[in-house]
């Protein structure tokens, strides 16, 4: 019976996920398929390349560097997170992603991205982390903070717009069991986006995308209800914060991020006996 790993996004809140993936690496827990959304897709690469600690270093180690993420970047390029620095210099030189180890792993990342023309989620397979880095960038390109990413003749933005937690896709692909790492606590439900007037103006040429943005909270909350059902029937095993993370989407404080990492690691360690039994 195949098992999938599903990693939610959430900007810098996904530092929680970096702790979880390190525990998985420490314990040698593997999966038959991996799905990542936005920051979750970035962390999935470190997991699949077997690089313990890299997910944390690549995110928290550069939050204070204006070349990584800053309003100056946004004003100059249209991207808060620099394309050249965050997706080229950092993974290739400063905090290298082991592309060879990733290539040797038979399991590849499905990086969820939203097609701006259709407003629908797509799940491209990242075969080569260097060649396909723009797939990961597309998955993590937040509305208003990022330019659309051109891929295969289409334009893409954040995968969370259309499928924030792609458990259903993993089930459709035949993974009967799924470990889902969330960056929100169990009580969280998403409300309507207060930025919709600005989003409608900014993306007025993409009506299907605007519709997906306006309905995102409905899909998210429906998915959370489904996850609760799937937990009960054994299709899903959830790792989530026990309380709301006091971490902003664009958090800059290193100590706050380090605490979020530790919470992710300790949460996964507490669940380890049940997790081992679940994944077999």
C-alpha positions in Angstrom: 0.0 0.0 0.0 1.7 3.2 -1.1 2.0 6.2 1.1 2.2 9.9 0.2 3.7 12.9 2.0 1.8 16.2 1.6 3.4 19.5 2.7 1.3 22.6 3.1 2.7 26.0 2.4 2.2 29.1 4.5 5.3 31.3 3.9 7.6 31.5 6.9 5.1 29.5 9.0 6.4 26.5 7.1 9.5 26.6 9.3 7.4 24.2 11.4 7.6 21.8 8.4 11.4 22.1 8.3 11.5 20.5 11.7 9.1 17.7 10.7 11.1 16.8 7.7 14.3 16.6 9.7 12.7 14.2 12.1 11.6 12.1 9.1 15.2 12.1 7.8 16.6 11.2 11.2 14.3 8.3 11.5 14.7 7.1 8.0 11.0 7.4 7.1 10.3 7.3 3.4 7.3 7.8 1.1 6.2 6.6 -2.3 5.1 10.1 -3.4 5.6 13.7 -2.2 3.4 16.7 -2.8 4.5 20.2 -1.9 2.8 23.6 -2.0 4.7 26.9 -2.0 7.2 26.8 0.9 6.3 23.1 1.4 7.6 22.4 -2.1 10.9 24.1 -1.2 11.3 21.9 1.9 10.3 18.8 0.0 13.4 19.2 -2.1 15.7 19.1 0.9 13.8 16.1 2.2 14.1 14.2 -1.1 17.8 15.0 -1.4 18.3 13.7 2.1 19.9 16.9 3.4 19.1 17.2 7.1 19.0 20.8 8.4 19.0 22.3 4.9 15.3 23.2 4.9 15.8 25.3 8.0 19.1 26.9 6.9 17.8 27.8 3.5 14.8 29.6 5.0 15.8 31.0 8.4 19.5 31.6 7.5 18.7 34.3 5.1 15.6 36.1 6.4 17.6 39.1 7.3 19.3 39.4 3.9 17.6 41.9 1.7 18.8 40.1 -1.3 16.6 37.2 -0.3 13.3 38.9 0.6 12.6 42.6 0.8 10.3 45.3 -0.4 13.3 46.7 -2.2 13.3 43.6 -4.3 9.6 44.0 -4.9 9.9 47.6 -6.1 12.8 46.8 -8.4 11.6 43.5 -9.9 8.0 42.8 -8.9 9.2 39.8 -6.7 9.5 40.1 -2.9 11.6 37.0 -2.9 14.4 37.5 -5.4 14.3 35.1 -8.4 18.1 35.2 -8.8 19.1 35.0 -5.1 16.4 32.8 -3.7 16.1 30.3 -6.6 19.6 30.4 -8.1 22.4 31.7 -5.9 21.0 30.2 -2.6 20.3 26.6 -3.8 23.3 26.5 -6.1 26.0 28.2 -4.1 25.2 29.5 -0.6 23.1 26.6 0.7 23.5 24.0 -2.1 20.8 21.6 -2.8 22.2 18.2 -3.7 20.9 17.8 -7.2 22.7 14.5 -7.7 21.2 13.0 -4.5 17.7 14.3 -5.6 18.2 12.7 -9.0 19.1 9.3 -7.4 15.9 9.3 -5.4 13.2 7.4 -7.3 10.6 9.6 -5.6 10.1 13.0 -7.1 8.3 16.1 -5.9 4.9 17.1 -7.3 5.0 20.9 -6.9 1.5 22.3 -6.9 1.0 25.5 -9.0 -2.0 27.5 -10.1 -2.5 28.1 -13.8 -3.4 31.8 -14.1 -5.6 31.2 -17.3 -7.7 28.4 -15.9 -7.5 29.1 -12.2 -6.9 25.3 -11.7 -4.2 23.4 -9.8 -1.5 21.6 -11.7 0.9 19.1 -10.3 4.1 19.1 -12.4 6.8 16.5 -11.5 10.1 18.1 -10.6 12.5 15.6 -12.3 15.6 17.8 -12.0 15.8 20.4 -9.2 18.1 22.7 -11.2 16.4 22.5 -14.6 12.9 22.5 -13.0 13.5 25.2 -10.3 11.0 27.5 -12.0 8.3 24.9 -11.2 9.1 25.3 -7.5 9.3 29.1 -7.9 5.8 29.0 -9.5 4.4 27.0 -6.6 5.8 29.6 -4.2 5.0 32.8 -6.1 2.5 34.7 -3.8 -0.1 36.9 -5.4 0.7 40.6 -5.4 4.2 39.8 -4.0 5.4 38.0 -7.1 5.4 38.1 -10.8 3.6 35.3 -12.7 6.0 32.5 -13.7 6.0 31.4 -17.4 6.1 27.6 -17.8 5.3 25.6 -20.9 3.5 28.4 -22.6 1.3 29.3 -19.6 1.6 31.6 -16.6 1.5 30.3 -13.0 1.2 31.6 -9.4 1.1 30.1 -5.9 -0.3 26.6 -5.7 -2.1 27.4 -2.5 -4.6 29.5 -4.5 -6.1 26.4 -6.1 -5.1 23.5 -3.8 -3.5 24.4 -0.5 -3.4 20.8 0.9 -3.4 18.4 -2.1 -4.4 15.2 -0.2 -7.2 14.5 -2.7 -4.7 14.5 -5.5 -2.5 12.1 -3.7 -5.4 9.8 -3.1 -6.4 10.1 -6.8 -2.8 9.0 -7.7 -3.2 5.8 -5.7 -1.6 6.7 -2.3 -4.1 5.0 0.1 -2.3 6.4 3.1 -1.0 10.0 3.5 1.0 11.9 6.1 -0.1 15.5 5.9 2.1 18.3 7.5 0.0 21.4 8.2 1.2 24.8 9.3 -2.1 25.7 11.1 -3.5 24.3 14.2 -6.7 22.2 14.3 -9.0 25.1 15.1 -8.0 27.2 12.2 -10.4 28.0 9.4 -9.7 30.4 6.6 -11.9 33.5 6.1 -12.6 35.5 2.9 -9.5 37.3 1.6 -9.7 41.0 2.6 -7.4 41.9 -0.3 -9.9 40.8 -2.9 -10.7 44.3 -4.3 -7.0 44.8 -5.0 -6.6 41.2 -6.4 -9.6 41.8 -8.7 -7.9 44.9 -10.0 -4.4 43.5 -10.3 -5.6 40.2 -12.0 -8.6 41.6 -13.9 -7.3 39.9 -17.2 -7.5 36.5 -15.5 -11.1 36.0 -14.4 -10.7 32.3 -13.6 -7.7 33.1 -11.3 -9.7 35.8 -9.5 -12.6 33.4 -9.0 -10.1 30.8 -7.5 -8.8 33.5 -5.2 -12.2 34.6 -4.1 -13.3 31.0 -3.4 -10.0 29.8 -1.8 -11.3 30.0 1.8 -14.2 27.8 0.9 -12.0 25.1 -0.7 -9.6 25.3 2.2 -12.2 24.8 4.9 -13.8 22.0 2.9 -10.5 20.3 2.7 -10.0 20.6 6.4 -13.4 18.9 7.0 -12.4 16.2 4.6 -9.1 15.7 6.3 -10.9 15.2 9.6 -13.0 12.4 7.9 -9.9 10.9 6.3 -8.1 10.9 9.7 -11.0 8.9 11.1 -10.9 6.3 8.3 -7.1 6.0 8.3 -6.4 7.6 4.9 -4.6 10.5 6.6 -2.1 10.9 9.4 -1.8 14.6 10.3 1.2 16.4 11.9 0.2 20.0 12.8 1.1 22.6 15.4 -0.8 22.1 18.7 -1.5 25.9 18.9 -1.4 28.8 16.5 2.1 29.6 15.3 3.1 33.2 16.2 5.0 33.4 12.9 4.1 35.9 10.2 4.1 34.9 6.6 7.1 37.2 6.1 8.6 36.7 9.5 12.1 38.2 10.0 13.0 37.2 13.6 15.5 34.4 13.6 14.7 33.3 17.2 11.0 33.0 16.4 11.8 30.9 13.4 14.1 28.7 15.4 11.4 28.1 17.9 9.0 27.2 15.1 11.5 24.6 13.8 11.9 23.1 17.3 8.2 22.9 17.6 7.9 21.0 14.3 10.7 18.6 15.3 9.3 17.9 18.8 5.7 17.5 17.5 6.8 14.9 15.0 8.9 13.1 17.6 6.0 12.9 20.0 3.9 11.3 17.2 6.8 9.0 16.1 5.5 5.7 17.5 2.1 6.2 15.9 3.7 7.5 12.7 5.9 4.5 12.3 3.0 2.2 12.8 1.0 4.1 10.2 3.6 4.2 7.5 4.6 0.6 8.2 
